[in-house]
Amino acid sequence: MPEILKFSAENTHHVEFVLNTESKKKGYIEIDREFCKGCQICMEFCPAKCISPSDDLNAAGYMPARFNDNGNCTGCGICALVCPDVCIEVYRD
């Protein structure tokens, strides 16, 4: 079944995007800890909130991002697009 994206606008300032959950794709990401500087840009942009700061420091002394496999990742790739260090790889099932 193809993915269905519904658009609804309550007013000219608010547009809501609703993804059909029946066809919701699953994905996951891999973050290269040693290249990540912990800027947290990916965390702010992730619509599923699947990324959080790590509890450990990497070799450079930064707290890199880590993937939380909570089952909400769709593999949209937004995190990889906004990452200034190009250390995120996105995979879709």
NUGURO-498157 format. One record per atom (N, C-alpha, C, O): residue in three letters; x, y, z. Coordinates in Angstrom, 2 decimals, padded with zeros to 5 digits, always signed. Atoms other than C-alpha are relative to their C-alpha. Layout:
! NUGURO-498157
<resn=ALA	xx=X	yy=Y	zz=Z>
...
***
This chain:
! NUGURO-498157
<resn=MET	xx=+000.84	yy=-001.17	zz=+000.00>
<resn=MET	xx=+000.00	yy=+000.00	zz=+000.00>
<resn=MET	xx=+000.89	yy=+001.24	zz=+000.00>
<resn=MET	xx=+001.83	yy=+001.32	zz=+000.80>
<resn=PRO	xx=-000.85	yy=-001.19	zz=+000.06>
<resn=PRO	xx=+001.47	yy=+003.40	zz=-000.93>
<resn=PRO	xx=-000.19	yy=+000.88	zz=+001.24>
<resn=PRO	xx=-001.24	yy=+000.87	zz=+001.89>
<resn=GLU	xx=+000.03	yy=-000.93	zz=-001.12>
<resn=GLU	xx=+002.28	yy=+005.97	zz=+001.71>
<resn=GLU	xx=-000.95	yy=+001.15	zz=-000.32>
<resn=GLU	xx=-000.89	yy=+001.71	zz=-001.42>
<resn=ILE	xx=+000.97	yy=-001.06	zz=+000.22>
<resn=ILE	xx=-000.49	yy=+008.54	zz=+002.10>
<resn=ILE	xx=+000.33	yy=+001.16	zz=+000.92>
<resn=ILE	xx=+000.47	yy=+000.98	zz=+002.13>
<resn=LEU	xx=-000.27	yy=-001.20	zz=-000.78>
<resn=LEU	xx=+000.22	yy=+012.07	zz=+003.24>
<resn=LEU	xx=-001.21	yy=+000.90	zz=-000.11>
<resn=LEU	xx=-001.61	yy=+001.29	zz=-001.21>
<resn=LYS	xx=+001.19	yy=-000.86	zz=-000.01>
<resn=LYS	xx=-002.76	yy=+014.17	zz=+004.27>
<resn=LYS	xx=+000.40	yy=+001.40	zz=+000.44>
<resn=LYS	xx=+001.22	yy=+001.56	zz=+001.33>
<resn=PHE	xx=-000.26	yy=-001.38	zz=-000.35>
<resn=PHE	xx=-002.68	yy=+017.93	zz=+004.44>
<resn=PHE	xx=-001.30	yy=+000.62	zz=+000.52>
<resn=PHE	xx=-002.36	yy=+000.42	zz=-000.06>
<resn=SER	xx=+001.17	yy=-000.73	zz=-000.48>
<resn=SER	xx=-005.04	yy=+020.02	zz=+006.52>
<resn=SER	xx=+000.46	yy=+001.35	zz=+000.52>
<resn=SER	xx=+001.47	yy=+001.44	zz=+001.21>
<resn=ALA	xx=-000.36	yy=-001.34	zz=-000.43>
<resn=ALA	xx=-004.96	yy=+023.74	zz=+007.14>
<resn=ALA	xx=-001.16	yy=+000.61	zz=+000.78>
<resn=ALA	xx=-002.27	yy=+000.73	zz=+000.26>
<resn=GLU	xx=+001.04	yy=-000.64	zz=-000.80>
<resn=GLU	xx=-006.88	yy=+025.36	zz=+009.97>
<resn=GLU	xx=-000.06	yy=+001.49	zz=-000.29>
<resn=GLU	xx=-001.14	yy=+002.08	zz=-000.31>
<resn=ASN	xx=-000.07	yy=-001.40	zz=+000.42>
<resn=ASN	xx=-005.74	yy=+028.84	zz=+009.03>
<resn=ASN	xx=+001.25	yy=+000.17	zz=-000.85>
<resn=ASN	xx=+001.96	yy=-000.80	zz=-001.11>
<resn=THR	xx=-001.13	yy=-000.21	zz=+000.90>
<resn=THR	xx=-003.10	yy=+030.42	zz=+006.86>
<resn=THR	xx=+001.35	yy=-000.09	zz=+000.70>
<resn=THR	xx=+002.38	yy=-000.17	zz=+000.03>
<resn=HIS	xx=-001.25	yy=+000.05	zz=-000.73>
<resn=HIS	xx=-000.48	yy=+030.27	zz=+009.63>
<resn=HIS	xx=+000.35	yy=-001.39	zz=+000.52>
<resn=HIS	xx=+001.45	yy=-001.60	zz=+001.02>
<resn=HIS	xx=-000.24	yy=+001.33	zz=-000.56>
<resn=HIS	xx=-000.81	yy=+026.62	zz=+010.62>
<resn=HIS	xx=-000.36	yy=-001.07	zz=-001.02>
<resn=HIS	xx=-001.49	yy=-001.12	zz=-001.50>
<resn=VAL	xx=+000.24	yy=+001.13	zz=+000.89>
<resn=VAL	xx=-000.46	yy=+023.59	zz=+008.38>
<resn=VAL	xx=+000.46	yy=-001.24	zz=+000.73>
<resn=VAL	xx=+001.58	yy=-001.29	zz=+001.23>
<resn=GLU	xx=-000.31	yy=+001.23	zz=-000.72>
<resn=GLU	xx=-000.54	yy=+020.11	zz=+009.89>
<resn=GLU	xx=+000.18	yy=-001.13	zz=-001.01>
<resn=GLU	xx=-000.64	yy=-001.29	zz=-001.92>
<resn=PHE	xx=-000.27	yy=+001.14	zz=+000.85>
<resn=PHE	xx=+000.97	yy=+017.07	zz=+008.19>
<resn=PHE	xx=-000.27	yy=-001.26	zz=+000.80>
<resn=PHE	xx=+000.28	yy=-001.44	zz=+001.89>
<resn=VAL	xx=+000.35	yy=+001.24	zz=-000.68>
<resn=VAL	xx=-000.48	yy=+013.70	zz=+009.16>
<resn=VAL	xx=+000.41	yy=-001.16	zz=-000.89>
<resn=VAL	xx=-000.03	yy=-001.24	zz=-002.04>
<resn=LEU	xx=-000.45	yy=+001.15	zz=+000.76>
<resn=LEU	xx=+001.21	yy=+010.49	zz=+008.03>
<resn=LEU	xx=-000.87	yy=-001.19	zz=+000.34>
<resn=LEU	xx=-001.09	yy=-001.47	zz=+001.52>
<resn=ASN	xx=+000.81	yy=+001.19	zz=-000.21>
<resn=ASN	xx=-000.94	yy=+007.42	zz=+007.59>
<resn=ASN	xx=+000.86	yy=-001.04	zz=+000.73>
<resn=ASN	xx=+001.89	yy=-001.46	zz=+000.21>
<resn=THR	xx=-000.81	yy=+000.91	zz=-000.82>
<resn=THR	xx=+000.32	yy=+005.07	zz=+010.34>
<resn=THR	xx=+000.01	yy=-001.42	zz=-000.53>
<resn=THR	xx=+000.92	yy=-002.18	zz=-000.19>
<resn=GLU	xx=+000.01	yy=+001.36	zz=+000.55>
<resn=GLU	xx=-000.63	yy=+001.91	zz=+008.44>
<resn=GLU	xx=+001.18	yy=-000.24	zz=-000.92>
<resn=GLU	xx=+001.70	yy=-001.35	zz=-000.99>
<resn=SER	xx=-001.09	yy=+000.17	zz=+000.95>
<resn=SER	xx=+002.08	yy=+002.53	zz=+005.87>
<resn=SER	xx=+001.29	yy=+000.67	zz=+000.49>
<resn=SER	xx=+002.20	yy=+000.92	zz=-000.30>
<resn=LYS	xx=-001.16	yy=-000.68	zz=-000.56>
<resn=LYS	xx=+004.61	yy=+004.17	zz=+008.21>
<resn=LYS	xx=+001.25	yy=-000.85	zz=-000.17>
<resn=LYS	xx=+001.30	yy=-002.00	zz=+000.27>
<resn=LYS	xx=-001.25	yy=+000.71	zz=+000.22>
<resn=LYS	xx=+008.11	yy=+003.17	zz=+007.19>
<resn=LYS	xx=+000.84	yy=+000.03	zz=+001.26>
<resn=LYS	xx=+000.75	yy=+000.97	zz=+002.06>
<resn=LYS	xx=-000.90	yy=+000.07	zz=-001.14>
<resn=LYS	xx=+010.66	yy=+002.10	zz=+009.77>
<resn=LYS	xx=+001.42	yy=+000.23	zz=-000.49>
<resn=LYS	xx=+001.77	yy=-000.10	zz=-001.62>
<resn=GLY	xx=-001.39	yy=-000.25	zz=+000.35>
<resn=GLY	xx=+014.25	yy=+003.16	zz=+009.78>
<resn=GLY	xx=+000.87	yy=+000.04	zz=+001.23>
<resn=GLY	xx=+000.39	yy=-000.13	zz=+002.35>
<resn=TYR	xx=-000.94	yy=-000.19	zz=-001.10>
<resn=TYR	xx=+017.33	yy=+003.60	zz=+011.88>
<resn=TYR	xx=+001.19	yy=+000.78	zz=-000.53>
<resn=TYR	xx=+001.41	yy=+000.87	zz=-001.74>
<resn=ILE	xx=-001.18	yy=-000.76	zz=+000.39>
<resn=ILE	xx=+020.46	yy=+005.70	zz=+011.88>
<resn=ILE	xx=+001.22	yy=-000.53	zz=+000.74>
<resn=ILE	xx=+001.11	yy=-001.15	zz=+001.80>
<resn=GLU	xx=-001.27	yy=+000.28	zz=-000.65>
<resn=GLU	xx=+024.10	yy=+005.15	zz=+012.70>
<resn=GLU	xx=+000.78	yy=+001.30	zz=+000.06>
<resn=GLU	xx=+000.92	yy=+002.00	zz=-000.95>
<resn=ILE	xx=-000.74	yy=-001.24	zz=-000.21>
<resn=ILE	xx=+026.13	yy=+008.01	zz=+014.15>
<resn=ILE	xx=+001.46	yy=-000.35	zz=+000.28>
<resn=ILE	xx=+001.74	yy=-001.14	zz=+001.18>
<resn=ASP	xx=-001.43	yy=+000.21	zz=-000.24>
<resn=ASP	xx=+029.92	yy=+008.03	zz=+013.92>
<resn=ASP	xx=+000.41	yy=+000.86	zz=+001.19>
<resn=ASP	xx=+000.59	yy=+002.07	zz=+001.06>
<resn=ARG	xx=-000.28	yy=-000.70	zz=-001.26>
<resn=ARG	xx=+030.75	yy=+008.96	zz=+017.52>
<resn=ARG	xx=+001.26	yy=+000.85	zz=-000.05>
<resn=ARG	xx=+001.32	yy=+001.92	zz=+000.56>
<resn=GLU	xx=-001.28	yy=-000.69	zz=+000.00>
<resn=GLU	xx=+034.29	yy=+010.03	zz=+016.74>
<resn=GLU	xx=-000.01	yy=+001.27	zz=-000.85>
<resn=GLU	xx=+000.83	yy=+002.15	zz=-000.63>
<resn=PHE	xx=+000.11	yy=-001.21	zz=+000.82>
<resn=PHE	xx=+033.26	yy=+012.62	zz=+014.12>
<resn=PHE	xx=-001.01	yy=+000.99	zz=+000.56>
<resn=PHE	xx=-000.94	yy=+002.18	zz=+000.26>
<resn=CYS	xx=+001.06	yy=-000.85	zz=-000.56>
<resn=CYS	xx=+030.25	yy=+013.99	zz=+016.07>
<resn=CYS	xx=+000.57	yy=+000.94	zz=+001.06>
<resn=CYS	xx=+001.31	yy=+000.52	zz=+001.95>
<resn=LYS	xx=-000.45	yy=-001.00	zz=-000.97>
<resn=LYS	xx=+030.93	yy=+017.21	zz=+017.99>
<resn=LYS	xx=-001.09	yy=+000.34	zz=+001.02>
<resn=LYS	xx=-000.89	yy=+001.22	zz=+001.86>
<resn=GLY	xx=+001.05	yy=-000.22	zz=-000.98>
<resn=GLY	xx=+027.65	yy=+017.10	zz=+019.92>
<resn=GLY	xx=-000.70	yy=+001.34	zz=-000.11>
<resn=GLY	xx=-001.11	yy=+001.91	zz=+000.90>
<resn=CYS	xx=+000.62	yy=-001.31	zz=+000.21>
<resn=CYS	xx=+026.19	yy=+020.27	zz=+018.40>
<resn=CYS	xx=-001.51	yy=-000.03	zz=+000.27>
<resn=CYS	xx=-002.12	yy=+001.01	zz=+000.53>
<resn=GLN	xx=+001.40	yy=+000.25	zz=-000.28>
<resn=GLN	xx=+022.67	yy=+018.81	zz=+018.90>
<resn=GLN	xx=-000.97	yy=+000.54	zz=-001.05>
<resn=GLN	xx=-002.18	yy=+000.61	zz=-000.80>
<resn=ILE	xx=+000.88	yy=-000.46	zz=+001.07>
<resn=ILE	xx=+021.31	yy=+020.18	zz=+015.62>
<resn=ILE	xx=-000.91	yy=-001.13	zz=-000.44>
<resn=ILE	xx=-002.10	yy=-000.92	zz=-000.67>
<resn=CYS	xx=+000.82	yy=+001.16	zz=+000.42>
<resn=CYS	xx=+020.13	yy=+016.69	zz=+014.63>
<resn=CYS	xx=-001.12	yy=-000.27	zz=+001.01>
<resn=CYS	xx=-002.22	yy=-000.65	zz=+000.63>
<resn=MET	xx=+001.00	yy=+000.24	zz=-001.05>
<resn=MET	xx=+018.30	yy=+016.39	zz=+017.97>
<resn=MET	xx=-001.17	yy=+000.97	zz=-000.13>
<resn=MET	xx=-002.32	yy=+000.59	zz=+000.08>
<resn=GLU	xx=+001.05	yy=-001.01	zz=+000.14>
<resn=GLU	xx=+016.38	yy=+019.61	zz=+017.36>
<resn=GLU	xx=-000.88	yy=-000.26	zz=-001.22>
<resn=GLU	xx=-002.08	yy=+000.01	zz=-001.19>
<resn=PHE	xx=+000.75	yy=+000.17	zz=+001.24>
<resn=PHE	xx=+015.35	yy=+018.66	zz=+013.82>
<resn=PHE	xx=-000.68	yy=-001.36	zz=-000.14>
<resn=PHE	xx=-001.55	yy=-001.51	zz=-001.01>
<resn=CYS	xx=+000.61	yy=+001.32	zz=+000.13>
<resn=CYS	xx=+014.42	yy=+015.00	zz=+014.36>
<resn=CYS	xx=-001.47	yy=+000.06	zz=+000.37>
<resn=CYS	xx=-001.81	yy=+000.34	zz=+001.52>
<resn=PRO	xx=+001.42	yy=-000.08	zz=-000.31>
<resn=PRO	xx=+010.62	yy=+014.87	zz=+014.08>
<resn=PRO	xx=-000.48	yy=-001.09	zz=+000.95>
<resn=PRO	xx=-001.50	yy=-000.93	zz=+001.62>
<resn=ALA	xx=+000.40	yy=+001.12	zz=-000.87>
<resn=ALA	xx=+010.46	yy=+011.55	zz=+015.97>
<resn=ALA	xx=+000.72	yy=+000.02	zz=+001.34>
<resn=ALA	xx=+000.46	yy=-000.82	zz=+002.20>
<resn=LYS	xx=-000.78	yy=-000.13	zz=-001.25>
<resn=LYS	xx=+012.86	yy=+012.67	zz=+018.74>
<resn=LYS	xx=+000.72	yy=-001.29	zz=+000.36>
<resn=LYS	xx=+000.63	yy=-001.78	zz=+001.48>
<resn=CYS	xx=-000.73	yy=+001.26	zz=-000.16>
<resn=CYS	xx=+015.03	yy=+009.57	zz=+018.28>
<resn=CYS	xx=+001.47	yy=+000.19	zz=+000.33>
<resn=CYS	xx=+002.21	yy=-000.79	zz=+000.44>
<resn=ILE	xx=-001.42	yy=-000.26	zz=-000.23>
<resn=ILE	xx=+018.36	yy=+011.26	zz=+019.01>
<resn=ILE	xx=+000.15	yy=+000.79	zz=+001.29>
<resn=ILE	xx=-000.59	yy=+001.73	zz=+001.56>
<resn=SER	xx=-000.27	yy=-000.70	zz=-001.26>
<resn=SER	xx=+019.75	yy=+012.35	zz=+022.36>
<resn=SER	xx=+001.50	yy=+000.05	zz=+000.22>
<resn=SER	xx=+002.26	yy=-000.63	zz=-000.48>
<resn=PRO	xx=-001.43	yy=-000.04	zz=-000.28>
<resn=PRO	xx=+023.13	yy=+013.26	zz=+023.83>
<resn=PRO	xx=+000.48	yy=-001.29	zz=+000.66>
<resn=PRO	xx=-000.24	yy=-001.90	zz=+001.45>
<resn=SER	xx=-000.60	yy=+001.19	zz=-000.61>
<resn=SER	xx=+025.41	yy=+010.39	zz=+024.77>
<resn=SER	xx=+000.43	yy=+000.33	zz=+001.42>
<resn=SER	xx=+000.64	yy=+001.49	zz=+001.76>
<resn=ASP	xx=-000.50	yy=-000.17	zz=-001.36>
<resn=ASP	xx=+026.48	yy=+009.87	zz=+028.37>
<resn=ASP	xx=+001.53	yy=-000.03	zz=+000.05>
<resn=ASP	xx=+002.12	yy=+000.34	zz=+001.07>
<resn=ASP	xx=-001.45	yy=+000.17	zz=+000.04>
<resn=ASP	xx=+030.09	yy=+009.24	zz=+027.29>
<resn=ASP	xx=+000.64	yy=+001.04	zz=-000.91>
<resn=ASP	xx=+000.01	yy=+001.53	zz=-001.84>
<resn=LEU	xx=-000.78	yy=-000.88	zz=+000.87>
<resn=LEU	xx=+032.74	yy=+011.47	zz=+025.78>
<resn=LEU	xx=+000.66	yy=-000.82	zz=-001.10>
<resn=LEU	xx=+001.00	yy=-001.98	zz=-000.90>
<resn=ASN	xx=-000.78	yy=+000.67	zz=+001.04>
<resn=ASN	xx=+034.36	yy=+010.60	zz=+022.47>
<resn=ASN	xx=+001.48	yy=+000.35	zz=+000.19>
<resn=ASN	xx=+001.83	yy=+001.04	zz=+001.15>
<resn=ALA	xx=-001.44	yy=-000.19	zz=-000.14>
<resn=ALA	xx=+038.14	yy=+010.70	zz=+021.91>
<resn=ALA	xx=+000.39	yy=+001.48	zz=-000.02>
<resn=ALA	xx=+001.42	yy=+001.86	zz=+000.54>
<resn=ALA	xx=-000.30	yy=-001.43	zz=+000.09>
<resn=ALA	xx=+038.02	yy=+014.44	zz=+021.14>
<resn=ALA	xx=-000.54	yy=+000.78	zz=+001.21>
<resn=ALA	xx=-000.30	yy=+001.98	zz=+001.33>
<resn=GLY	xx=+000.53	yy=-000.66	zz=-001.19>
<resn=GLY	xx=+036.21	yy=+015.20	zz=+024.42>
<resn=GLY	xx=-001.39	yy=+000.56	zz=-000.15>
<resn=GLY	xx=-001.85	yy=+001.32	zz=+000.71>
<resn=TYR	xx=+001.38	yy=-000.45	zz=+000.22>
<resn=TYR	xx=+032.75	yy=+015.87	zz=+022.96>
<resn=TYR	xx=-000.99	yy=-001.06	zz=+000.48>
<resn=TYR	xx=-000.66	yy=-002.24	zz=+000.56>
<resn=MET	xx=+001.09	yy=+000.93	zz=-000.31>
<resn=MET	xx=+029.46	yy=+014.33	zz=+024.06>
<resn=MET	xx=-000.81	yy=-000.18	zz=-001.29>
<resn=MET	xx=-001.67	yy=+000.64	zz=-001.60>
<resn=PRO	xx=+000.66	yy=+000.17	zz=+001.30>
<resn=PRO	xx=+028.26	yy=+012.93	zz=+020.72>
<resn=PRO	xx=-001.48	yy=-000.36	zz=+000.15>
<resn=PRO	xx=-001.95	yy=-000.72	zz=+001.22>
<resn=ALA	xx=+001.39	yy=+000.42	zz=+000.05>
<resn=ALA	xx=+024.69	yy=+012.26	zz=+019.71>
<resn=ALA	xx=-000.07	yy=-001.51	zz=-000.02>
<resn=ALA	xx=+000.87	yy=-002.19	zz=-000.43>
<resn=ARG	xx=+000.22	yy=+001.45	zz=+000.09>
<resn=ARG	xx=+023.25	yy=+008.76	zz=+020.06>
<resn=ARG	xx=-001.43	yy=-000.25	zz=-000.44>
<resn=ARG	xx=-002.33	yy=+000.54	zz=-000.15>
<resn=PHE	xx=+001.32	yy=+000.39	zz=+000.51>
<resn=PHE	xx=+020.31	yy=+007.02	zz=+018.41>
<resn=PHE	xx=-000.75	yy=-000.76	zz=+001.07>
<resn=PHE	xx=-000.24	yy=-001.73	zz=+001.64>
<resn=ASN	xx=+000.90	yy=+000.70	zz=-000.92>
<resn=ASN	xx=+017.43	yy=+005.98	zz=+020.68>
<resn=ASN	xx=-000.96	yy=-000.82	zz=-000.85>
<resn=ASN	xx=-001.84	yy=-000.27	zz=-001.50>
<resn=ASP	xx=+000.85	yy=+000.86	zz=+000.82>
<resn=ASP	xx=+015.78	yy=+003.02	zz=+019.02>
<resn=ASP	xx=-001.34	yy=-000.20	zz=+000.70>
<resn=ASP	xx=-001.59	yy=-001.24	zz=+001.30>
<resn=ASN	xx=+001.31	yy=+000.05	zz=-000.64>
<resn=ASN	xx=+012.28	yy=+003.80	zz=+020.27>
<resn=ASN	xx=-001.10	yy=-000.46	zz=-000.96>
<resn=ASN	xx=-002.28	yy=-000.46	zz=-000.60>
<resn=GLY	xx=+000.96	yy=+000.49	zz=+000.97>
<resn=GLY	xx=+010.60	yy=+002.46	zz=+017.13>
<resn=GLY	xx=-000.70	yy=+001.08	zz=-000.79>
<resn=GLY	xx=-001.55	yy=+000.78	zz=-001.63>
<resn=ASN	xx=+000.67	yy=-001.10	zz=+000.68>
<resn=ASN	xx=+009.57	yy=+005.91	zz=+015.90>
<resn=ASN	xx=+000.75	yy=+000.51	zz=-001.22>
<resn=ASN	xx=+000.20	yy=+001.29	zz=-002.01>
<resn=CYS	xx=-000.79	yy=-000.47	zz=+001.14>
<resn=CYS	xx=+012.35	yy=+006.48	zz=+013.36>
<resn=CYS	xx=-000.59	yy=-000.50	zz=-001.31>
<resn=CYS	xx=-000.86	yy=-001.70	zz=-001.46>
<resn=THR	xx=+000.53	yy=+000.36	zz=+001.31>
<resn=THR	xx=+011.03	yy=+006.54	zz=+009.80>
<resn=THR	xx=+001.09	yy=-000.01	zz=-001.06>
<resn=THR	xx=+000.84	yy=-000.38	zz=-002.21>
<resn=GLY	xx=-001.08	yy=-000.08	zz=+000.98>
<resn=GLY	xx=+014.40	yy=+007.01	zz=+008.14>
<resn=GLY	xx=-000.17	yy=+001.19	zz=-000.93>
<resn=GLY	xx=+000.24	yy=+001.13	zz=-002.09>
<resn=CYS	xx=+000.29	yy=-001.17	zz=+000.84>
<resn=CYS	xx=+013.35	yy=+010.45	zz=+006.87>
<resn=CYS	xx=+001.27	yy=+000.68	zz=-000.51>
<resn=CYS	xx=+001.26	yy=+001.28	zz=-001.58>
<resn=GLY	xx=-001.27	yy=-000.56	zz=+000.43>
<resn=GLY	xx=+016.99	yy=+011.60	zz=+006.69>
<resn=GLY	xx=+000.24	yy=+001.45	zz=+000.35>
<resn=GLY	xx=+001.27	yy=+002.01	zz=-000.03>
<resn=ILE	xx=-000.18	yy=-001.41	zz=-000.36>
<resn=ILE	xx=+016.48	yy=+015.08	zz=+008.11>
<resn=ILE	xx=+001.25	yy=+000.18	zz=+000.85>
<resn=ILE	xx=+002.01	yy=+001.13	zz=+000.66>
<resn=CYS	xx=-001.18	yy=-000.10	zz=-000.88>
<resn=CYS	xx=+019.14	yy=+014.44	zz=+010.77>
<resn=CYS	xx=+001.28	yy=+000.02	zz=-000.81>
<resn=CYS	xx=+002.19	yy=+000.81	zz=-000.53>
<resn=ALA	xx=-001.21	yy=+000.07	zz=+000.83>
<resn=ALA	xx=+021.72	yy=+013.52	zz=+008.13>
<resn=ALA	xx=+000.17	yy=+001.27	zz=-000.85>
<resn=ALA	xx=+001.29	yy=+001.71	zz=-001.09>
<resn=LEU	xx=-000.08	yy=-001.21	zz=+000.81>
<resn=LEU	xx=+020.87	yy=+016.57	zz=+006.03>
<resn=LEU	xx=+000.49	yy=+001.20	zz=+000.79>
<resn=LEU	xx=+001.22	yy=+002.04	zz=+000.26>
<resn=VAL	xx=-000.38	yy=-001.17	zz=-000.79>
<resn=VAL	xx=+021.35	yy=+019.05	zz=+008.88>
<resn=VAL	xx=+001.31	yy=-000.18	zz=+000.74>
<resn=VAL	xx=+001.82	yy=+000.79	zz=+001.31>
<resn=CYS	xx=-001.23	yy=+000.27	zz=-000.75>
<resn=CYS	xx=+024.46	yy=+017.40	zz=+010.39>
<resn=CYS	xx=+001.19	yy=+000.70	zz=-000.66>
<resn=CYS	xx=+001.56	yy=+000.35	zz=-001.78>
<resn=PRO	xx=-001.14	yy=-000.70	zz=+000.60>
<resn=PRO	xx=+027.41	yy=+019.77	zz=+009.82>
<resn=PRO	xx=+001.27	yy=-000.85	zz=-000.06>
<resn=PRO	xx=+002.20	yy=-000.52	zz=-000.79>
<resn=ASP	xx=-001.18	yy=+000.86	zz=-000.02>
<resn=ASP	xx=+029.90	yy=+016.98	zz=+010.55>
<resn=ASP	xx=-000.13	yy=-001.22	zz=-000.91>
<resn=ASP	xx=+000.80	yy=-002.02	zz=-001.00>
<resn=VAL	xx=+000.28	yy=+001.10	zz=+000.92>
<resn=VAL	xx=+028.36	yy=+014.49	zz=+008.06>
<resn=VAL	xx=+000.33	yy=-001.34	zz=+000.66>
<resn=VAL	xx=+001.05	yy=-002.16	zz=+000.08>
<resn=CYS	xx=-000.33	yy=+001.23	zz=-000.72>
<resn=CYS	xx=+028.51	yy=+011.70	zz=+010.62>
<resn=CYS	xx=-001.22	yy=-000.89	zz=+000.24>
<resn=CYS	xx=-001.16	yy=-001.81	zz=+001.06>
<resn=ILE	xx=+001.21	yy=+000.81	zz=-000.18>
<resn=ILE	xx=+024.97	yy=+010.25	zz=+010.32>
<resn=ILE	xx=-000.33	yy=-000.72	zz=-001.29>
<resn=ILE	xx=-000.38	yy=-000.11	zz=-002.36>
<resn=GLU	xx=+000.47	yy=+000.82	zz=+001.12>
<resn=GLU	xx=+023.97	yy=+007.40	zz=+008.00>
<resn=GLU	xx=-001.40	yy=-000.47	zz=+000.31>
<resn=GLU	xx=-001.68	yy=-000.90	zz=+001.42>
<resn=VAL	xx=+001.41	yy=+000.33	zz=-000.17>
<resn=VAL	xx=+020.27	yy=+006.68	zz=+007.49>
<resn=VAL	xx=-000.31	yy=-001.27	zz=-000.78>
<resn=VAL	xx=+000.10	yy=-001.43	zz=-001.92>
<resn=TYR	xx=+000.42	yy=+001.26	zz=+000.62>
<resn=TYR	xx=+018.80	yy=+003.25	zz=+006.73>
<resn=TYR	xx=-001.50	yy=-000.15	zz=+000.15>
<resn=TYR	xx=-002.07	yy=+000.21	zz=+001.18>
<resn=ARG	xx=+001.44	yy=+000.25	zz=-000.03>
<resn=ARG	xx=+015.21	yy=+002.30	zz=+005.88>
<resn=ARG	xx=-000.27	yy=-001.47	zz=-000.22>
<resn=ARG	xx=+000.39	yy=-002.13	zz=-001.03>
<resn=ASP	xx=+000.43	yy=+001.40	zz=+000.18>
<resn=ASP	xx=+013.53	yy=-001.08	zz=+006.21>
<resn=ASP	xx=-000.97	yy=-000.11	zz=-001.15>
<resn=ASP	xx=-001.44	yy=-001.20	zz=-001.46>
***
